[in-house]
Amino acid sequence: MSAMSQAARPRASLARVLDDLGATLLDLVHGDATRDDDIGGVVIHDPMDEPVLPANALVLGVGVDDPAAVVSLLAELGRHRAVGLVLRAPVPATPEVRAAADAARVALLGLSRGAPWAHLAAMLRSVLAEGDVGGAPAESLGGLPSGDLFAVANAIGSLLDAPITIEDNSSRVLAFSGRQDEADPSRVETILGRQVPEKYARILSDRGVFRELHRSDRPVYIEPVPDGNDAFTMPRVAVGVRAGDEILGSIWAAVPGPLSEERSEALRDAAKLVALHLLRVRAGADVQRRVRTDLVDAVLAGGAGAREALERLGLADVPLLVVAFTLADTDPGADEPSGPSSTHERERLGDAFAMHLGAVVPRSASALVGGVVYGLLALEPGADAEARAARIATDFVGRLSGRLRPVVAIGPVSTSLAEIVQARATTDRVLRVLRERAGATPVAGLADVQAESLLMELRDLTLARGEQATGALARLVDYDARHHGDLVATLTAWLQAFGDVVRAAESQYVHPNTFRYRLRRVREVGAVDLADPGQRFALMLQLSLWPPPPREC
């Protein structure tokens, strides 16, 4: 494909998607892919919820394989004016399914076996996102649309007469050219997984390929890698993509043999062009992130610009539900977080959360504000809205690495700017409880943690006033400090056991008679009547506000 035809093609049409992702990831099974309509969004079909589809949606039919279910779904998508339905190959293209697709004017596509749905969604987002920021005409770099890495990959592929991948520093595939079916099985495996398989990456690293790419601007020729199953049978030529001293990624070509001197120089020149496009993609992503952050922040803060921000986000005049996501070890007030809560990590997780919300709830917006990722979801109001948001959040949390401790707060449905501001405050309260909980559920709404939240606010008030425990609890704490006693621990165990002496004694690893003796000392030293429910409540409240420090061994 020439650079001219690449520049002229529609930015977000179904034909564009098949042009970039076809042959390797997607295959047109039935229908018309030449419609001029831009794709309005990528939506994952959920059979448990009524879909909220934008016009001209491309729907991912995860788990839909029964012909009758496909026919029913196609009819539904036709009423919503969807442009296409993606099913896992082999697609059950029965005569009834084909007729339903024709009647609905929905193209039927097949996703290659072995390709994860999440990778397809990410690739689609990459293909369709070019030009999302601002309304200015698309710039061009080297005669190709600025930031359009798929167009660049195809142009390099035509130049070298070889299938091309453009990868980042972690060997993740950013874009690829056509004709990948001409390469070997390892290349196909890389495209389907959107990542160079670890076994091949390890072999390349051991052979010093990545080290050579980082220290030289010359193309590196790589002989086929023996892996025991004849998957890596074609040589590769790779070149690093750099901007000054910074390595941005690399270009990989599957070739029959070493490149000529002319094509080697052409690949070096292509690396310089790819560097410009990668920088443009990074700059565009940064600009888009900043714009989205400013708009979401304006909505959450209320004020004069909130209404305009809602309109620019496309969320005006619809009920919105606020969700908030962060990591349990994140302090939103910290300027320089570290570890898994680093700024880069939080931005990456925020982008992943935005993609997840966008795939499930097309009318949504999210941004990282003050260490917390806030999301605005356009869901129908009702008792099920918060439950659905909780399912969406739980699904996202379940996909994250086990080393992270994500927490998500679910706010109420809001129908006005004032309610949105209040909902944001509610999610902040919930997040605070979830961050302090150890090993508890990572997703909750205010109803799940209201008592704990009120106790925290009361604790803040007592600290601000400088108040300390008084009365019976103060006398018990003082006695324990002077006599190395266990009276506070005894009282706490008895209250937590609802007065069951045997169970309380077991929790303290003492004989029940010993525990009864200590309990009598609690009554004597504290001058407290434990039969009085009012005094018991007061002690429980004080213990929640001023938990005693752990005893030294």
Secondary structure as GFF3:
##gff-version 3
##sequence-region A 1 553
A	DSSP	alpha_helix	3	8	.	.	.	ID=ss1
A	DSSP	alpha_helix	14	21	.	.	.	ID=ss2
A	DSSP	beta_strand	26	30	.	.	.	ID=ss3
A	DSSP	beta_strand	41	44	.	.	.	ID=ss4
A	DSSP	beta_strand	57	60	.	.	.	ID=ss5
A	DSSP	alpha_helix	67	79	.	.	.	ID=ss6
A	DSSP	beta_strand	84	88	.	.	.	ID=ss7
A	DSSP	alpha_helix	95	104	.	.	.	ID=ss8
A	DSSP	beta_strand	107	111	.	.	.	ID=ss9
A	DSSP	alpha_helix	117	129	.	.	.	ID=ss10
A	DSSP	beta_strand	140	141	.	.	.	ID=ss11
A	DSSP	beta_strand	144	145	.	.	.	ID=ss12
A	DSSP	alpha_helix	149	160	.	.	.	ID=ss13
A	DSSP	beta_strand	164	167	.	.	.	ID=ss14
A	DSSP	beta_strand	173	176	.	.	.	ID=ss15
A	DSSP	three_ten_helix	180	182	.	.	.	ID=ss16
A	DSSP	alpha_helix	185	193	.	.	.	ID=ss17
A	DSSP	alpha_helix	198	206	.	.	.	ID=ss18
A	DSSP	alpha_helix	209	215	.	.	.	ID=ss19
A	DSSP	beta_strand	220	222	.	.	.	ID=ss20
A	DSSP	beta_strand	236	243	.	.	.	ID=ss21
A	DSSP	beta_strand	246	254	.	.	.	ID=ss22
A	DSSP	alpha_helix	261	301	.	.	.	ID=ss23
A	DSSP	alpha_helix	306	313	.	.	.	ID=ss24
A	DSSP	beta_strand	320	327	.	.	.	ID=ss25
A	DSSP	three_ten_helix	339	341	.	.	.	ID=ss26
A	DSSP	alpha_helix	343	360	.	.	.	ID=ss27
A	DSSP	beta_strand	364	369	.	.	.	ID=ss28
A	DSSP	beta_strand	372	377	.	.	.	ID=ss29
A	DSSP	alpha_helix	383	398	.	.	.	ID=ss30
A	DSSP	beta_strand	406	414	.	.	.	ID=ss31
A	DSSP	alpha_helix	417	436	.	.	.	ID=ss32
A	DSSP	beta_strand	443	445	.	.	.	ID=ss33
A	DSSP	alpha_helix	446	465	.	.	.	ID=ss34
A	DSSP	alpha_helix	471	483	.	.	.	ID=ss35
A	DSSP	alpha_helix	487	496	.	.	.	ID=ss36
A	DSSP	alpha_helix	501	508	.	.	.	ID=ss37
A	DSSP	alpha_helix	512	526	.	.	.	ID=ss38
A	DSSP	alpha_helix	533	545	.	.	.	ID=ss39
###
